[in-house]
Amino acid sequence: MPAFSQGIIARNLFNKVSLVPTACLGPCQAGANVLVFPGAHLYMNVQPEDVDQIIDQHLVGGEVVTEKLAPEQVWG
């Protein structure tokens, strides 16, 4: 997703965050998925407007964006 690349570039997070494109991680029907390690937090149906919050709140701030997390029955 280009929005993640742009967000990482804008925040100069090259040495802290790696973006790795993958094939389907499982719940592909749920839209774009983003898997964050450490912790294996899977965000589902990620839209471009969600990217800034995920980067700022989770990747930078260390706090999970709970409203975008995959439910336990999908990713548990």
mmCIF file of the N, C-alpha and C atoms, coordinates in Angstrom:
data_MODEL
# 
_entry.id   MODEL 
# 
loop_
_atom_site.group_PDB 
_atom_site.id 
_atom_site.type_symbol 
_atom_site.label_atom_id 
_atom_site.label_alt_id 
_atom_site.label_comp_id 
_atom_site.label_asym_id 
_atom_site.label_entity_id 
_atom_site.label_seq_id 
_atom_site.pdbx_PDB_ins_code 
_atom_site.Cartn_x 
_atom_site.Cartn_y 
_atom_site.Cartn_z 
_atom_site.occupancy 
_atom_site.B_iso_or_equiv 
_atom_site.pdbx_formal_charge 
_atom_site.auth_seq_id 
_atom_site.auth_comp_id 
_atom_site.auth_asym_id 
_atom_site.auth_atom_id 
_atom_site.pdbx_PDB_model_num 
ATOM 1   N N  . MET A 1 1  ? 0.853   -1.174  0.000  1.00 0.00 ? 1  MET A N  1 
ATOM 2   C CA . MET A 1 1  ? 0.000   0.000   0.000  1.00 0.00 ? 1  MET A CA 1 
ATOM 3   C C  . MET A 1 1  ? 0.897   1.235   0.000  1.00 0.00 ? 1  MET A C  1 
ATOM 4   N N  . PRO A 1 2  ? 0.806   2.044   -1.028 1.00 0.00 ? 2  PRO A N  1 
ATOM 5   C CA . PRO A 1 2  ? 1.657   3.228   -1.132 1.00 0.00 ? 2  PRO A CA 1 
ATOM 6   C C  . PRO A 1 2  ? 1.536   4.176   0.059  1.00 0.00 ? 2  PRO A C  1 
ATOM 7   N N  . ALA A 1 3  ? 0.373   4.230   0.685  1.00 0.00 ? 3  ALA A N  1 
ATOM 8   C CA . ALA A 1 3  ? 0.197   5.137   1.822  1.00 0.00 ? 3  ALA A CA 1 
ATOM 9   C C  . ALA A 1 3  ? 1.156   4.796   2.959  1.00 0.00 ? 3  ALA A C  1 
ATOM 10  N N  . PHE A 1 4  ? 1.422   3.510   3.184  1.00 0.00 ? 4  PHE A N  1 
ATOM 11  C CA . PHE A 1 4  ? 2.378   3.138   4.224  1.00 0.00 ? 4  PHE A CA 1 
ATOM 12  C C  . PHE A 1 4  ? 3.786   3.583   3.855  1.00 0.00 ? 4  PHE A C  1 
ATOM 13  N N  . SER A 1 5  ? 4.184   3.364   2.628  1.00 0.00 ? 5  SER A N  1 
ATOM 14  C CA . SER A 1 5  ? 5.510   3.808   2.190  1.00 0.00 ? 5  SER A CA 1 
ATOM 15  C C  . SER A 1 5  ? 5.658   5.306   2.370  1.00 0.00 ? 5  SER A C  1 
ATOM 16  N N  . GLN A 1 6  ? 4.651   6.041   1.952  1.00 0.00 ? 6  GLN A N  1 
ATOM 17  C CA . GLN A 1 6  ? 4.694   7.498   2.079  1.00 0.00 ? 6  GLN A CA 1 
ATOM 18  C C  . GLN A 1 6  ? 4.749   7.926   3.545  1.00 0.00 ? 6  GLN A C  1 
ATOM 19  N N  . GLY A 1 7  ? 3.979   7.252   4.401  1.00 0.00 ? 7  GLY A N  1 
ATOM 20  C CA . GLY A 1 7  ? 3.987   7.582   5.827  1.00 0.00 ? 7  GLY A CA 1 
ATOM 21  C C  . GLY A 1 7  ? 5.317   7.292   6.489  1.00 0.00 ? 7  GLY A C  1 
ATOM 22  N N  . ILE A 1 8  ? 5.936   6.187   6.109  1.00 0.00 ? 8  ILE A N  1 
ATOM 23  C CA . ILE A 1 8  ? 7.255   5.827   6.656  1.00 0.00 ? 8  ILE A CA 1 
ATOM 24  C C  . ILE A 1 8  ? 8.299   6.842   6.200  1.00 0.00 ? 8  ILE A C  1 
ATOM 25  N N  . ILE A 1 9  ? 8.250   7.213   4.937  1.00 0.00 ? 9  ILE A N  1 
ATOM 26  C CA . ILE A 1 9  ? 9.183   8.211   4.408  1.00 0.00 ? 9  ILE A CA 1 
ATOM 27  C C  . ILE A 1 9  ? 8.982   9.551   5.104  1.00 0.00 ? 9  ILE A C  1 
ATOM 28  N N  . ALA A 1 10 ? 7.733   9.984   5.232  1.00 0.00 ? 10 ALA A N  1 
ATOM 29  C CA . ALA A 1 10 ? 7.435   11.290  5.830  1.00 0.00 ? 10 ALA A CA 1 
ATOM 30  C C  . ALA A 1 10 ? 7.913   11.387  7.276  1.00 0.00 ? 10 ALA A C  1 
ATOM 31  N N  . ARG A 1 11 ? 7.921   10.244  7.987  1.00 0.00 ? 11 ARG A N  1 
ATOM 32  C CA . ARG A 1 11 ? 8.318   10.241  9.401  1.00 0.00 ? 11 ARG A CA 1 
ATOM 33  C C  . ARG A 1 11 ? 9.762   9.807   9.596  1.00 0.00 ? 11 ARG A C  1 
ATOM 34  N N  . ASN A 1 12 ? 10.465  9.557   8.509  1.00 0.00 ? 12 ASN A N  1 
ATOM 35  C CA . ASN A 1 12 ? 11.867  9.141   8.556  1.00 0.00 ? 12 ASN A CA 1 
ATOM 36  C C  . ASN A 1 12 ? 12.066  7.920   9.465  1.00 0.00 ? 12 ASN A C  1 
ATOM 37  N N  . LEU A 1 13 ? 11.255  6.908   9.244  1.00 0.00 ? 13 LEU A N  1 
ATOM 38  C CA . LEU A 1 13 ? 11.293  5.702   10.074 1.00 0.00 ? 13 LEU A CA 1 
ATOM 39  C C  . LEU A 1 13 ? 12.031  4.539   9.408  1.00 0.00 ? 13 LEU A C  1 
ATOM 40  N N  . PHE A 1 14 ? 12.877  4.822   8.438  1.00 0.00 ? 14 PHE A N  1 
ATOM 41  C CA . PHE A 1 14 ? 13.566  3.774   7.686  1.00 0.00 ? 14 PHE A CA 1 
ATOM 42  C C  . PHE A 1 14 ? 14.324  2.797   8.566  1.00 0.00 ? 14 PHE A C  1 
ATOM 43  N N  . ASN A 1 15 ? 14.938  3.273   9.622  1.00 0.00 ? 15 ASN A N  1 
ATOM 44  C CA . ASN A 1 15 ? 15.750  2.408   10.486 1.00 0.00 ? 15 ASN A CA 1 
ATOM 45  C C  . ASN A 1 15 ? 14.938  1.684   11.545 1.00 0.00 ? 15 ASN A C  1 
ATOM 46  N N  . LYS A 1 16 ? 13.641  1.953   11.629 1.00 0.00 ? 16 LYS A N  1 
ATOM 47  C CA . LYS A 1 16 ? 12.797  1.350   12.656 1.00 0.00 ? 16 LYS A CA 1 
ATOM 48  C C  . LYS A 1 16 ? 11.703  0.462   12.098 1.00 0.00 ? 16 LYS A C  1 
ATOM 49  N N  . VAL A 1 17 ? 11.307  0.679   10.857 1.00 0.00 ? 17 VAL A N  1 
ATOM 50  C CA . VAL A 1 17 ? 10.169  -0.028  10.277 1.00 0.00 ? 17 VAL A CA 1 
ATOM 51  C C  . VAL A 1 17 ? 10.566  -0.596  8.924  1.00 0.00 ? 17 VAL A C  1 
ATOM 52  N N  . SER A 1 18 ? 10.217  -1.865  8.701  1.00 0.00 ? 18 SER A N  1 
ATOM 53  C CA . SER A 1 18 ? 10.414  -2.488  7.396  1.00 0.00 ? 18 SER A CA 1 
ATOM 54  C C  . SER A 1 18 ? 9.060   -2.858  6.821  1.00 0.00 ? 18 SER A C  1 
ATOM 55  N N  . LEU A 1 19 ? 8.849   -2.493  5.585  1.00 0.00 ? 19 LEU A N  1 
ATOM 56  C CA . LEU A 1 19 ? 7.629   -2.882  4.877  1.00 0.00 ? 19 LEU A CA 1 
ATOM 57  C C  . LEU A 1 19 ? 7.958   -4.091  4.019  1.00 0.00 ? 19 LEU A C  1 
ATOM 58  N N  . VAL A 1 20 ? 7.173   -5.156  4.174  1.00 0.00 ? 20 VAL A N  1 
ATOM 59  C CA . VAL A 1 20 ? 7.413   -6.375  3.423  1.00 0.00 ? 20 VAL A CA 1 
ATOM 60  C C  . VAL A 1 20 ? 6.106   -6.789  2.745  1.00 0.00 ? 20 VAL A C  1 
ATOM 61  N N  . PRO A 1 21 ? 6.028   -6.650  1.430  1.00 0.00 ? 21 PRO A N  1 
ATOM 62  C CA . PRO A 1 21 ? 4.822   -7.099  0.745  1.00 0.00 ? 21 PRO A CA 1 
ATOM 63  C C  . PRO A 1 21 ? 4.714   -8.627  0.820  1.00 0.00 ? 21 PRO A C  1 
ATOM 64  N N  . THR A 1 22 ? 3.502   -9.120  0.965  1.00 0.00 ? 22 THR A N  1 
ATOM 65  C CA . THR A 1 22 ? 3.281   -10.560 1.040  1.00 0.00 ? 22 THR A CA 1 
ATOM 66  C C  . THR A 1 22 ? 2.111   -10.945 0.156  1.00 0.00 ? 22 THR A C  1 
ATOM 67  N N  . ALA A 1 23 ? 1.959   -12.237 0.001  1.00 0.00 ? 23 ALA A N  1 
ATOM 68  C CA . ALA A 1 23 ? 0.744   -12.755 -0.613 1.00 0.00 ? 23 ALA A CA 1 
ATOM 69  C C  . ALA A 1 23 ? -0.326  -12.762 0.477  1.00 0.00 ? 23 ALA A C  1 
ATOM 70  N N  . CYS A 1 24 ? -1.415  -13.421 0.235  1.00 0.00 ? 24 CYS A N  1 
ATOM 71  C CA . CYS A 1 24 ? -2.515  -13.472 1.198  1.00 0.00 ? 24 CYS A CA 1 
ATOM 72  C C  . CYS A 1 24 ? -2.058  -14.044 2.536  1.00 0.00 ? 24 CYS A C  1 
ATOM 73  N N  . LEU A 1 25 ? -2.453  -13.385 3.618  1.00 0.00 ? 25 LEU A N  1 
ATOM 74  C CA . LEU A 1 25 ? -2.121  -13.844 4.971  1.00 0.00 ? 25 LEU A CA 1 
ATOM 75  C C  . LEU A 1 25 ? -3.241  -14.668 5.595  1.00 0.00 ? 25 LEU A C  1 
ATOM 76  N N  . GLY A 1 26 ? -4.310  -14.863 4.874  1.00 0.00 ? 26 GLY A N  1 
ATOM 77  C CA . GLY A 1 26 ? -5.436  -15.640 5.382  1.00 0.00 ? 26 GLY A CA 1 
ATOM 78  C C  . GLY A 1 26 ? -6.768  -14.979 5.112  1.00 0.00 ? 26 GLY A C  1 
ATOM 79  N N  . PRO A 1 27 ? -7.095  -13.898 5.804  1.00 0.00 ? 27 PRO A N  1 
ATOM 80  C CA . PRO A 1 27 ? -8.411  -13.275 5.597  1.00 0.00 ? 27 PRO A CA 1 
ATOM 81  C C  . PRO A 1 27 ? -8.400  -12.267 4.450  1.00 0.00 ? 27 PRO A C  1 
ATOM 82  N N  . CYS A 1 28 ? -8.026  -12.721 3.263  1.00 0.00 ? 28 CYS A N  1 
ATOM 83  C CA . CYS A 1 28 ? -7.896  -11.807 2.116  1.00 0.00 ? 28 CYS A CA 1 
ATOM 84  C C  . CYS A 1 28 ? -9.212  -11.155 1.722  1.00 0.00 ? 28 CYS A C  1 
ATOM 85  N N  . GLN A 1 29 ? -10.319 -11.826 1.972  1.00 0.00 ? 29 GLN A N  1 
ATOM 86  C CA . GLN A 1 29 ? -11.625 -11.272 1.626  1.00 0.00 ? 29 GLN A CA 1 
ATOM 87  C C  . GLN A 1 29 ? -11.953 -10.034 2.462  1.00 0.00 ? 29 GLN A C  1 
ATOM 88  N N  . ALA A 1 30 ? -11.185 -9.781  3.520  1.00 0.00 ? 30 ALA A N  1 
ATOM 89  C CA . ALA A 1 30 ? -11.447 -8.653  4.413  1.00 0.00 ? 30 ALA A CA 1 
ATOM 90  C C  . ALA A 1 30 ? -10.697 -7.395  3.991  1.00 0.00 ? 30 ALA A C  1 
ATOM 91  N N  . GLY A 1 31 ? -10.303 -7.314  2.755  1.00 0.00 ? 31 GLY A N  1 
ATOM 92  C CA . GLY A 1 31 ? -9.618  -6.114  2.287  1.00 0.00 ? 31 GLY A CA 1 
ATOM 93  C C  . GLY A 1 31 ? -8.142  -6.153  2.601  1.00 0.00 ? 31 GLY A C  1 
ATOM 94  N N  . ALA A 1 32 ? -7.495  -5.023  2.511  1.00 0.00 ? 32 ALA A N  1 
ATOM 95  C CA . ALA A 1 32 ? -6.054  -4.957  2.764  1.00 0.00 ? 32 ALA A CA 1 
ATOM 96  C C  . ALA A 1 32 ? -5.769  -5.313  4.214  1.00 0.00 ? 32 ALA A C  1 
ATOM 97  N N  . ASN A 1 33 ? -4.802  -6.204  4.424  1.00 0.00 ? 33 ASN A N  1 
ATOM 98  C CA . ASN A 1 33 ? -4.391  -6.613  5.766  1.00 0.00 ? 33 ASN A CA 1 
ATOM 99  C C  . ASN A 1 33 ? -2.986  -6.100  6.031  1.00 0.00 ? 33 ASN A C  1 
ATOM 100 N N  . VAL A 1 34 ? -2.726  -5.739  7.269  1.00 0.00 ? 34 VAL A N  1 
ATOM 101 C CA . VAL A 1 34 ? -1.404  -5.285  7.695  1.00 0.00 ? 34 VAL A CA 1 
ATOM 102 C C  . VAL A 1 34 ? -1.050  -6.066  8.940  1.00 0.00 ? 34 VAL A C  1 
ATOM 103 N N  . LEU A 1 35 ? 0.084   -6.764  8.906  1.00 0.00 ? 35 LEU A N  1 
ATOM 104 C CA . LEU A 1 35 ? 0.558   -7.545  10.042 1.00 0.00 ? 35 LEU A CA 1 
ATOM 105 C C  . LEU A 1 35 ? 1.752   -6.837  10.647 1.00 0.00 ? 35 LEU A C  1 
ATOM 106 N N  . VAL A 1 36 ? 1.669   -6.540  11.948 1.00 0.00 ? 36 VAL A N  1 
ATOM 107 C CA . VAL A 1 36 ? 2.718   -5.794  12.639 1.00 0.00 ? 36 VAL A CA 1 
ATOM 108 C C  . VAL A 1 36 ? 3.422   -6.719  13.626 1.00 0.00 ? 36 VAL A C  1 
ATOM 109 N N  . PHE A 1 37 ? 4.735   -6.795  13.499 1.00 0.00 ? 37 PHE A N  1 
ATOM 110 C CA . PHE A 1 37 ? 5.587   -7.506  14.452 1.00 0.00 ? 37 PHE A CA 1 
ATOM 111 C C  . PHE A 1 37 ? 6.479   -6.500  15.137 1.00 0.00 ? 37 PHE A C  1 
ATOM 112 N N  . PRO A 1 38 ? 6.875   -6.697  16.382 1.00 0.00 ? 38 PRO A N  1 
ATOM 113 C CA . PRO A 1 38 ? 6.535   -7.845  17.217 1.00 0.00 ? 38 PRO A CA 1 
ATOM 114 C C  . PRO A 1 38 ? 5.086   -7.778  17.687 1.00 0.00 ? 38 PRO A C  1 
ATOM 115 N N  . GLY A 1 39 ? 4.576   -8.914  18.068 1.00 0.00 ? 39 GLY A N  1 
ATOM 116 C CA . GLY A 1 39 ? 3.234   -9.015  18.604 1.00 0.00 ? 39 GLY A CA 1 
ATOM 117 C C  . GLY A 1 39 ? 2.242   -9.694  17.678 1.00 0.00 ? 39 GLY A C  1 
ATOM 118 N N  . ALA A 1 40 ? 2.544   -9.751  16.383 1.00 0.00 ? 40 ALA A N  1 
ATOM 119 C CA . ALA A 1 40 ? 1.657   -10.378 15.398 1.00 0.00 ? 40 ALA A CA 1 
ATOM 120 C C  . ALA A 1 40 ? 0.241   -9.813  15.456 1.00 0.00 ? 40 ALA A C  1 
ATOM 121 N N  . HIS A 1 41 ? 0.142   -8.495  15.429 1.00 0.00 ? 41 HIS A N  1 
ATOM 122 C CA . HIS A 1 41 ? -1.156  -7.822  15.399 1.00 0.00 ? 41 HIS A CA 1 
ATOM 123 C C  . HIS A 1 41 ? -1.587  -7.686  13.945 1.00 0.00 ? 41 HIS A C  1 
ATOM 124 N N  . LEU A 1 42 ? -2.759  -8.232  13.624 1.00 0.00 ? 42 LEU A N  1 
ATOM 125 C CA . LEU A 1 42 ? -3.259  -8.167  12.264 1.00 0.00 ? 42 LEU A CA 1 
ATOM 126 C C  . LEU A 1 42 ? -4.369  -7.134  12.177 1.00 0.00 ? 42 LEU A C  1 
ATOM 127 N N  . TYR A 1 43 ? -4.152  -6.141  11.331 1.00 0.00 ? 43 TYR A N  1 
ATOM 128 C CA . TYR A 1 43 ? -5.176  -5.147  11.046 1.00 0.00 ? 43 TYR A CA 1 
ATOM 129 C C  . TYR A 1 43 ? -5.876  -5.550  9.754  1.00 0.00 ? 43 TYR A C  1 
ATOM 130 N N  . MET A 1 44 ? -7.218  -5.505  9.770  1.00 0.00 ? 44 MET A N  1 
ATOM 131 C CA . MET A 1 44 ? -8.012  -5.913  8.616  1.00 0.00 ? 44 MET A CA 1 
ATOM 132 C C  . MET A 1 44 ? -8.724  -4.729  7.988  1.00 0.00 ? 44 MET A C  1 
ATOM 133 N N  . ASN A 1 45 ? -9.008  -4.883  6.707  1.00 0.00 ? 45 ASN A N  1 
ATOM 134 C CA . ASN A 1 45 ? -9.750  -3.882  5.960  1.00 0.00 ? 45 ASN A CA 1 
ATOM 135 C C  . ASN A 1 45 ? -9.139  -2.490  6.133  1.00 0.00 ? 45 ASN A C  1 
ATOM 136 N N  . VAL A 1 46 ? -7.826  -2.437  6.032  1.00 0.00 ? 46 VAL A N  1 
ATOM 137 C CA . VAL A 1 46 ? -7.105  -1.175  6.207  1.00 0.00 ? 46 VAL A CA 1 
ATOM 138 C C  . VAL A 1 46 ? -7.305  -0.312  4.965  1.00 0.00 ? 46 VAL A C  1 
ATOM 139 N N  . GLN A 1 47 ? -7.741  0.895   5.192  1.00 0.00 ? 47 GLN A N  1 
ATOM 140 C CA . GLN A 1 47 ? -7.964  1.877   4.140  1.00 0.00 ? 47 GLN A CA 1 
ATOM 141 C C  . GLN A 1 47 ? -6.860  2.936   4.212  1.00 0.00 ? 47 GLN A C  1 
ATOM 142 N N  . PRO A 1 48 ? -6.611  3.641   3.123  1.00 0.00 ? 48 PRO A N  1 
ATOM 143 C CA . PRO A 1 48 ? -5.573  4.677   3.161  1.00 0.00 ? 48 PRO A CA 1 
ATOM 144 C C  . PRO A 1 48 ? -5.748  5.666   4.310  1.00 0.00 ? 48 PRO A C  1 
ATOM 145 N N  . GLU A 1 49 ? -6.990  5.972   4.671  1.00 0.00 ? 49 GLU A N  1 
ATOM 146 C CA . GLU A 1 49 ? -7.215  6.929   5.760  1.00 0.00 ? 49 GLU A CA 1 
ATOM 147 C C  . GLU A 1 49 ? -6.872  6.348   7.139  1.00 0.00 ? 49 GLU A C  1 
ATOM 148 N N  . ASP A 1 50 ? -6.625  5.032   7.241  1.00 0.00 ? 50 ASP A N  1 
ATOM 149 C CA . ASP A 1 50 ? -6.245  4.399   8.504  1.00 0.00 ? 50 ASP A CA 1 
ATOM 150 C C  . ASP A 1 50 ? -4.734  4.404   8.742  1.00 0.00 ? 50 ASP A C  1 
ATOM 151 N N  . VAL A 1 51 ? -3.983  4.641   7.688  1.00 0.00 ? 51 VAL A N  1 
ATOM 152 C CA . VAL A 1 51 ? -2.534  4.474   7.746  1.00 0.00 ? 51 VAL A CA 1 
ATOM 153 C C  . VAL A 1 51 ? -1.873  5.397   8.761  1.00 0.00 ? 51 VAL A C  1 
ATOM 154 N N  . ASP A 1 52 ? -2.197  6.678   8.754  1.00 0.00 ? 52 ASP A N  1 
ATOM 155 C CA . ASP A 1 52 ? -1.556  7.604   9.695  1.00 0.00 ? 52 ASP A CA 1 
ATOM 156 C C  . ASP A 1 52 ? -1.782  7.178   11.135 1.00 0.00 ? 52 ASP A C  1 
ATOM 157 N N  . GLN A 1 53 ? -2.981  6.740   11.458 1.00 0.00 ? 53 GLN A N  1 
ATOM 158 C CA . GLN A 1 53 ? -3.266  6.315   12.832 1.00 0.00 ? 53 GLN A CA 1 
ATOM 159 C C  . GLN A 1 53 ? -2.462  5.067   13.191 1.00 0.00 ? 53 GLN A C  1 
ATOM 160 N N  . ILE A 1 54 ? -2.384  4.107   12.292 1.00 0.00 ? 54 ILE A N  1 
ATOM 161 C CA . ILE A 1 54 ? -1.621  2.885   12.575 1.00 0.00 ? 54 ILE A CA 1 
ATOM 162 C C  . ILE A 1 54 ? -0.146  3.216   12.753 1.00 0.00 ? 54 ILE A C  1 
ATOM 163 N N  . ILE A 1 55 ? 0.392   4.058   11.893 1.00 0.00 ? 55 ILE A N  1 
ATOM 164 C CA . ILE A 1 55 ? 1.807   4.430   12.028 1.00 0.00 ? 55 ILE A CA 1 
ATOM 165 C C  . ILE A 1 55 ? 2.039   5.190   13.323 1.00 0.00 ? 55 ILE A C  1 
ATOM 166 N N  . ASP A 1 56 ? 1.269   6.255   13.547 1.00 0.00 ? 56 ASP A N  1 
ATOM 167 C CA . ASP A 1 56 ? 1.517   7.110   14.714 1.00 0.00 ? 56 ASP A CA 1 
ATOM 168 C C  . ASP A 1 56 ? 1.197   6.422   16.034 1.00 0.00 ? 56 ASP A C  1 
ATOM 169 N N  . GLN A 1 57 ? 0.056   5.768   16.090 1.00 0.00 ? 57 GLN A N  1 
ATOM 170 C CA . GLN A 1 57 ? -0.384  5.166   17.355 1.00 0.00 ? 57 GLN A CA 1 
ATOM 171 C C  . GLN A 1 57 ? 0.340   3.862   17.656 1.00 0.00 ? 57 GLN A C  1 
ATOM 172 N N  . HIS A 1 58 ? 0.497   2.990   16.649 1.00 0.00 ? 58 HIS A N  1 
ATOM 173 C CA . HIS A 1 58 ? 1.081   1.680   16.915 1.00 0.00 ? 58 HIS A CA 1 
ATOM 174 C C  . HIS A 1 58 ? 2.584   1.642   16.651 1.00 0.00 ? 58 HIS A C  1 
ATOM 175 N N  . LEU A 1 59 ? 2.996   1.965   15.441 1.00 0.00 ? 59 LEU A N  1 
ATOM 176 C CA . LEU A 1 59 ? 4.413   1.832   15.110 1.00 0.00 ? 59 LEU A CA 1 
ATOM 177 C C  . LEU A 1 59 ? 5.293   2.806   15.880 1.00 0.00 ? 59 LEU A C  1 
ATOM 178 N N  . VAL A 1 60 ? 4.830   4.021   16.057 1.00 0.00 ? 60 VAL A N  1 
ATOM 179 C CA . VAL A 1 60 ? 5.615   5.020   16.795 1.00 0.00 ? 60 VAL A CA 1 
ATOM 180 C C  . VAL A 1 60 ? 5.276   4.986   18.285 1.00 0.00 ? 60 VAL A C  1 
ATOM 181 N N  . GLY A 1 61 ? 3.981   4.967   18.605 1.00 0.00 ? 61 GLY A N  1 
ATOM 182 C CA . GLY A 1 61 ? 3.551   5.079   19.996 1.00 0.00 ? 61 GLY A CA 1 
ATOM 183 C C  . GLY A 1 61 ? 3.462   3.775   20.765 1.00 0.00 ? 61 GLY A C  1 
ATOM 184 N N  . GLY A 1 62 ? 3.458   2.638   20.064 1.00 0.00 ? 62 GLY A N  1 
ATOM 185 C CA . GLY A 1 62 ? 3.410   1.353   20.748 1.00 0.00 ? 62 GLY A CA 1 
ATOM 186 C C  . GLY A 1 62 ? 2.039   0.934   21.241 1.00 0.00 ? 62 GLY A C  1 
ATOM 187 N N  . GLU A 1 63 ? 0.989   1.652   20.830 1.00 0.00 ? 63 GLU A N  1 
ATOM 188 C CA . GLU A 1 63 ? -0.368  1.350   21.279 1.00 0.00 ? 63 GLU A CA 1 
ATOM 189 C C  . GLU A 1 63 ? -1.188  0.807   20.104 1.00 0.00 ? 63 GLU A C  1 
ATOM 190 N N  . VAL A 1 64 ? -1.758  -0.373  20.290 1.00 0.00 ? 64 VAL A N  1 
ATOM 191 C CA . VAL A 1 64 ? -2.523  -1.045  19.241 1.00 0.00 ? 64 VAL A CA 1 
ATOM 192 C C  . VAL A 1 64 ? -3.783  -0.239  18.894 1.00 0.00 ? 64 VAL A C  1 
ATOM 193 N N  . VAL A 1 65 ? -4.112  -0.215  17.619 1.00 0.00 ? 65 VAL A N  1 
ATOM 194 C CA . VAL A 1 65 ? -5.339  0.431   17.140 1.00 0.00 ? 65 VAL A CA 1 
ATOM 195 C C  . VAL A 1 65 ? -6.433  -0.636  17.178 1.00 0.00 ? 65 VAL A C  1 
ATOM 196 N N  . THR A 1 66 ? -7.097  -0.764  18.303 1.00 0.00 ? 66 THR A N  1 
ATOM 197 C CA . THR A 1 66 ? -8.002  -1.893  18.544 1.00 0.00 ? 66 THR A CA 1 
ATOM 198 C C  . THR A 1 66 ? -9.169  -1.957  17.571 1.00 0.00 ? 66 THR A C  1 
ATOM 199 N N  . GLU A 1 67 ? -9.667  -0.830  17.114 1.00 0.00 ? 67 GLU A N  1 
ATOM 200 C CA . GLU A 1 67 ? -10.841 -0.858  16.236 1.00 0.00 ? 67 GLU A CA 1 
ATOM 201 C C  . GLU A 1 67 ? -10.542 -1.438  14.853 1.00 0.00 ? 67 GLU A C  1 
ATOM 202 N N  . LYS A 1 68 ? -9.287  -1.589  14.489 1.00 0.00 ? 68 LYS A N  1 
ATOM 203 C CA . LYS A 1 68 ? -8.930  -2.162  13.190 1.00 0.00 ? 68 LYS A CA 1 
ATOM 204 C C  . LYS A 1 68 ? -8.382  -3.589  13.303 1.00 0.00 ? 68 LYS A C  1 
ATOM 205 N N  . LEU A 1 69 ? -8.249  -4.112  14.520 1.00 0.00 ? 69 LEU A N  1 
ATOM 206 C CA . LEU A 1 69 ? -7.694  -5.457  14.696 1.00 0.00 ? 69 LEU A CA 1 
ATOM 207 C C  . LEU A 1 69 ? -8.631  -6.528  14.164 1.00 0.00 ? 69 LEU A C  1 
ATOM 208 N N  . ALA A 1 70 ? -8.042  -7.583  13.626 1.00 0.00 ? 70 ALA A N  1 
ATOM 209 C CA . ALA A 1 70 ? -8.815  -8.741  13.200 1.00 0.00 ? 70 ALA A CA 1 
ATOM 210 C C  . ALA A 1 70 ? -9.388  -9.417  14.453 1.00 0.00 ? 70 ALA A C  1 
ATOM 211 N N  . PRO A 1 71 ? -10.619 -9.892  14.383 1.00 0.00 ? 71 PRO A N  1 
ATOM 212 C CA . PRO A 1 71 ? -11.199 -10.580 15.539 1.00 0.00 ? 71 PRO A CA 1 
ATOM 213 C C  . PRO A 1 71 ? -10.493 -11.919 15.803 1.00 0.00 ? 71 PRO A C  1 
ATOM 214 N N  . GLU A 1 72 ? -10.621 -12.404 17.031 1.00 0.00 ? 72 GLU A N  1 
ATOM 215 C CA . GLU A 1 72 ? -9.964  -13.645 17.448 1.00 0.00 ? 72 GLU A CA 1 
ATOM 216 C C  . GLU A 1 72 ? -10.274 -14.816 16.519 1.00 0.00 ? 72 GLU A C  1 
ATOM 217 N N  . GLN A 1 73 ? -11.533 -14.939 16.052 1.00 0.00 ? 73 GLN A N  1 
ATOM 218 C CA . GLN A 1 73 ? -11.892 -16.076 15.209 1.00 0.00 ? 73 GLN A CA 1 
ATOM 219 C C  . GLN A 1 73 ? -11.197 -16.031 13.848 1.00 0.00 ? 73 GLN A C  1 
ATOM 220 N N  . VAL A 1 74 ? -10.689 -14.865 13.456 1.00 0.00 ? 74 VAL A N  1 
ATOM 221 C CA . VAL A 1 74 ? -9.966  -14.730 12.190 1.00 0.00 ? 74 VAL A CA 1 
ATOM 222 C C  . VAL A 1 74 ? -8.468  -14.869 12.415 1.00 0.00 ? 74 VAL A C  1 
ATOM 223 N N  . TRP A 1 75 ? -7.980  -14.266 13.472 1.00 0.00 ? 75 TRP A N  1 
ATOM 224 C CA . TRP A 1 75 ? -6.532  -14.222 13.722 1.00 0.00 ? 75 TRP A CA 1 
ATOM 225 C C  . TRP A 1 75 ? -6.319  -14.353 15.224 1.00 0.00 ? 75 TRP A C  1 
ATOM 226 N N  . GLY A 1 76 ? -6.140  -15.549 15.686 1.00 0.00 ? 76 GLY A N  1 
ATOM 227 C CA . GLY A 1 76 ? -6.023  -15.729 17.124 1.00 0.00 ? 76 GLY A CA 1 
ATOM 228 C C  . GLY A 1 76 ? -4.989  -16.611 17.554 1.00 0.00 ? 76 GLY A C  1 
# 
